[in-house]
Amino acid sequence: MEYYSDASMSESDEEEEELEPLYCQRELDYWEIEKLLDSRGPPPVIEYAAKLGVVRLRECAILPSQYKIEQVVDGKGVHSWNYFWQKKEIDDTHLFSTEDWNAIGEFCLQLCVCCVPEPPACQVQSCMLDILKYGKFK
């Protein structure tokens, strides 16, 4: 058995020894989501999202939605969703106002950022759909 003292190691030997990360990315994502929920929480229109848990919220943020807007909200909700994305005015008879959609979108964007540094708009929309499916809007 050979003995090597610390003095016999060169700097390049130390650099070659890469330590494995202590935590996997999934665990880091969970912590970021917990921090988000502690710092601000979801908007009132989807306050139930705070009770979904970090595992389910992470799934909403990273997995593509299997739902269409028609499957998660009623007819007026579908119209207000379409108007929102077309930047049209939403009248007061709809369940969701422009402010509601903005609040849901902002929360979902921050949720996605917990897992993906720069999420595309389609990922935020997918997250919105997945969170809405847990509400009773249909």
N, C-alpha and C positions, 0 to 999 in steps of 0.2 A: 504494500500500500504506500502510495506516495503522499507526501505531506506538502501542501502549498501554503505559505503564509500570505497574508494580505499584501505584503510588500512585493510578492512575486507576481501579483496580478497587474496587468497593464490596464490602462483606461479602456482600451478596445474590448478587453474581456468583460469588463463591467457593463459596457453598452450592449453586448450580445445577450446578456441575461435580461430578457424581458419578463416582467412580472405579469401574470394574468390578472385581468381586472377582478376586483373583489365582488362586484355586483354585475349582473347581466343587464342589458338594456331595458328589458321588461320591468325589472325592479326599479330602475332609475325613472322610467316613465310613470310608474305607480306613485313614486314620491313626488314627482312634479305635479301630477294630477291632485294629490292630496294637498299640496301647497296651494294650488289654484282654488280648490274648494274652501280651504281655510281663509284665503285672502279675499275672495269675492263671492264665490258660489254662483249658481245659475240665476238667471233673471226670474222674476216672479211668474212669468207665463209658463216656465218649465221648471219650477222649483222642485218638482218631484225628482229631477235628475240628480240632486244631491244624495238621494237615497239609493241610487242605482249601484253604487260601489265603484271602486277604481278599476276593477277588472272589466266590468261591463262598459264603463266610460272609455277605457282604452280601446276596447273592441270597436266602439262607435267611432273613435277617432282614426283608427288605422285600417279597418276592414272596409271594403267597398260595400255599400248598402245593397241589400237584396230587395229593397222596397221602392215603389214609386210614390209620389206625393198623394195620388188618389187612394192609396192603400192606408195612409196614416192620418189623413184629415178629411173633414167633410167637404162637400162641394164648394161652399163659400171659401173654405180654407185653401182649396186648390186654386180658385180664382185669385185670392189675395197673394198666394205664392207666385203665381205667374205674373201678376201685376208688379209685385216687388222686384222680381228679376228683370222685368222689362222697364223698370223705373217709372211705372205709371202710378197715378194716385189711387189709393185704396179707400173706399168709402167706409163710413162708420158702422155699417151693418155687418161687416165681416168679423169673424172671431179674432183674426190676427190683424193688427195695424202695421204700418210701416215701422213704427218704433219697436213693436214686438219682434218683427222679423230681423231688424237690426240688432236687437239685444240677443236673440237666439244665435244669429250668425256670428256676432262678436264672441259670445261664450264658446261656440263651437270652434271658432278660429283659435282661441286661446287654448282650448282643449287639444286641438290637433298639434299646436306648437309644442305642447308638452311631450309629444312623441316624435314629431317630424319638424325639423328646423324651419322649413319654408313650404308649408302645405299649399298645393294648388287649390283654386276655387272649387273645383269638382270634388276634392276631398272634404272641404268644409261643407258643401251641399250634402254630400253623402252622410257626414256626421249629423247634420241637422235632421235628415230623414230618419236616421237610426234613433236619435233621441226622441223625436216626435212619436215614433211607433210605441214608445212606452207610456205615452200620455193617453188620455181618453178623449180624443178629438174627433173620432169617427162616429 
